Amino acid sequence: MKDRLYVISGPPGSGKTTFCSQFVTQGAIDGETTLFLTLHESEAEIVSDMANYEFGFDRAVSSGHVKVLNVFDSDAQRLLSSSSRSSGEFPSNVDNLANQLVAFIESRGVDRLVIDSTMLLEYYFSDDLNALVKFLTKLKRADATVLLISEMTDPTSYTDGHYLAHGVIFMHNYLESGGMTRGIQIIKMRGTEIDCDIREIEFTDRGLAVHPDQKVKV
């Protein structure tokens, strides 16, 4: 559902970034304004990682249809602060960051937003125990569909982000004797019926492919 906040959780290598990159790329194809906000990688690194896929993330970025910003980059700080009339420096607290981001979303008409990731957000604002709650509470008011990447290995260990979000999708990795099996599971999705079974996914040249008829047995 549009204009809602979703958390994409899972262990490293489970497909979270690929899933989210496909999400913003499809938005660009549909004529929407999209933004990929990262707290740790540069635009060049993300584009390089996604360049082996054929779904067109690299082309969408190079053409300007998908905007990638690293919040610690000076140009990104000036761009974000210009929408909220604040200084062009990294926000001193999570409230200021959230306010800048919401103002940017509204001023630029951003339809789809990816934020990578909650772990780094909590790290940079570690002195504020409620940083994530404050950030997500403000972000839920934005008129955009937001995917928030969350590093997590245990799908039964819920965080504040999972409770605040409108939906939670978990990406699974299972190492078996025959190799790695990957799956996707909808843990929570407000406003609609959901299938909670884990469905197999596969990395292909065209990105992540879901096999809806193949349940992952655990």
Secondary structure, 3 states (H helix, E strand, C coil): CCCCEEEEEECCCCCHHHHHHHHHHHHHHCCCCEEEEECCCCHHHHHHHHCCCCCCHHHHHHCCCEEEEECCCHHHHHHHHHCCCCCCCCCCCHHHHHHHHHHHHHHHCCCEEEEECHHHHHHHCCCCCCHHHHHHHHHCCCCCEEEEEEECCCCCCCCHHHHHCCEEEEEEEEEECCEEEEEEEEEEECCCCCCCCCEEEEEECCEEEEEEEEECCC
